[in-house]
């Protein structure tokens, strides 16, 4: 369920309310009885799971520098 932010036109109080999408919007301030207006904010985006960081994409592959170093060591010892 999303949070909605309301501002009272009478007293200027702002409040956050957890409401369902199909719930009726609030219309009256509980403190002064003024009219409430719903404020519009951009949605919050939360990335969960793997694959959102550059380190998650390269879990099995060593960086190029390590490949070059290990290749040079093998040719010198053999």
N, C-alpha and C positions, 0 to 999 in steps of 0.2 A: 504494500500500500504506500502511496506517495505522501510526502509532506506538502501541505499547502501553507502559504504565508498570507495572512490577512492584515490590513491596516484599517484602523477605525478613523473615519473622517471627522468624528467629533473630538476625541481626545488624542488622536495620533498614535495610540498604542498599536504595536505590532505583535502578532502571535502566530506560532507555527502549530498546525493541526494535522494529525495523521488521519487521513480520510481515504476511503475507497474511491475509485474513479467514478463510480455511479452514484455516490452520495450527493445529496443536495448541498450546495455551498452555504456557508454560514452567512447570515444577513445582519445580525444585531450584535453589538459589543456587549459583553457580559458585565462590564464595569459602568459604562455611561449610557448604554442603550443606543449609541450612535450607529450609523450605517457602516458595515464592513465591506471593503473592496478586496478582492483577491489579487495579489501581486503576481506578476509573471517573472519567473526565474528560469534560466537554462537548466536542463536536467543534469544531475550528477552522474558521471560515468565511472563505473568501477570495473577494472579489468581483473578477472580472476582466472586462475589456471596457469598453465605453462605457455611459453611462446610469446610473452609480451616484453621480454627484456632481451638484449642482444646476447647475453650469456646463455639463454635458453635455446637459441637456434643452433649453437655450436657445441652441444654437449659431447658428441662423439668425435669431433674433429679437432686435433691440436692446431694451434696457430702455425703459420708458415715458417716463422723463425725456428720453432722447435723441430720441424721437419728438416730444414736445412742443416741445423746443428747435428741432428742424429745421423743424417746422411753422410756428413763429413767425417764423423767419428767412425762409422762403419768402414769407410773406404781406407782410412789410415791404419786401422787395426788388422785388416785382412789382406 
